[in-house]
Amino acid sequence: MIGKICIKLLGREAGRTCIIVDQVNDNFVIIDGNVKRRKCNLQHLEQTDKILDIKKGASTQEVLEAMKKAKLKVLTRKEKKEVKEKLEKIEKKDKEEK
């Protein structure tokens, strides 16, 4: 079941493609991909026949790379506000030093 490509049926991320990363029990799995990494009920997923070659508990980056290799559409994620602010401060210091 690990690596199985699914489509979320319910919730704010309904319709998005996700990958099963880990199995919690008979009813719940951990998903990742074009959705936020989270625990999800299997009844809320439509499972496809395709399986990606990923290891159990793969990181988000590994899942996204596997999706790109399988030529699946990968949605871009927004950077966190804190990260943007830190990058801007670093760039500002670099300009001042020159």
C-alpha positions in Angstrom: 0.0 0.0 0.0 3.0 2.3 0.6 3.5 4.5 -2.5 -0.1 4.1 -3.9 -1.4 7.1 -5.8 -4.7 8.4 -4.5 -7.1 11.2 -5.0 -8.6 13.0 -2.0 -12.4 12.9 -2.1 -13.3 15.1 1.0 -12.1 18.2 2.7 -10.5 21.4 1.5 -7.9 19.4 -0.6 -10.6 17.4 -2.4 -9.6 16.5 -5.9 -5.9 16.7 -5.3 -3.4 13.9 -5.9 -1.7 12.3 -2.9 0.6 9.4 -2.1 0.3 7.0 0.8 3.5 7.3 2.8 2.7 5.1 5.8 -0.1 3.0 7.2 -1.3 3.8 10.7 -3.9 1.0 11.1 -6.6 -0.7 9.0 -8.6 2.6 8.5 -6.0 5.4 8.5 -2.9 6.2 6.5 -0.4 9.1 6.3 -0.6 10.9 3.0 1.7 13.5 1.3 2.2 15.0 -2.2 0.0 17.8 -3.5 -1.6 17.9 0.0 -0.4 18.8 3.4 1.2 15.7 5.0 -1.5 14.3 7.4 -3.3 11.3 8.7 -6.3 10.5 6.5 -9.2 8.0 6.6 -9.0 5.5 3.7 -12.7 6.0 3.0 -11.8 9.6 2.1 -9.4 8.5 -0.7 -10.0 7.1 -4.1 -7.1 4.7 -4.7 -5.7 4.2 -8.2 -3.8 1.2 -9.6 -0.5 3.1 -9.9 2.2 2.8 -7.2 5.3 4.9 -6.9 8.6 3.4 -5.6 9.1 5.2 -2.3 10.1 3.9 1.1 7.9 3.9 4.2 7.9 7.3 5.9 9.5 9.0 2.9 10.0 12.8 3.3 7.9 15.3 1.4 10.8 16.1 -0.9 11.3 12.5 -1.8 7.5 12.1 -2.5 7.5 15.2 -4.8 10.6 13.9 -6.7 9.0 10.5 -7.2 5.8 12.3 -8.5 7.9 14.3 -11.0 9.6 11.1 -12.2 6.2 9.5 -12.7 5.2 12.7 -14.7 2.5 13.6 -12.2 1.5 17.2 -11.8 3.2 18.7 -8.8 1.7 21.8 -7.3 4.1 24.5 -6.2 3.9 25.5 -2.5 4.1 28.9 -1.1 7.1 29.8 1.0 6.4 30.5 4.7 6.3 34.2 5.5 9.2 33.8 8.0 11.4 32.3 5.4 10.7 35.1 3.0 11.5 37.7 5.7 14.8 36.0 6.6 15.9 35.9 2.9 15.0 39.5 2.5 17.1 40.5 5.5 20.1 38.4 4.2 19.9 40.0 0.8 19.6 43.5 2.4 22.8 42.9 4.5 24.7 41.6 1.4 23.8 44.8 -0.5 24.8 47.0 2.4 28.2 45.3 2.7 29.0 45.9 -1.0 
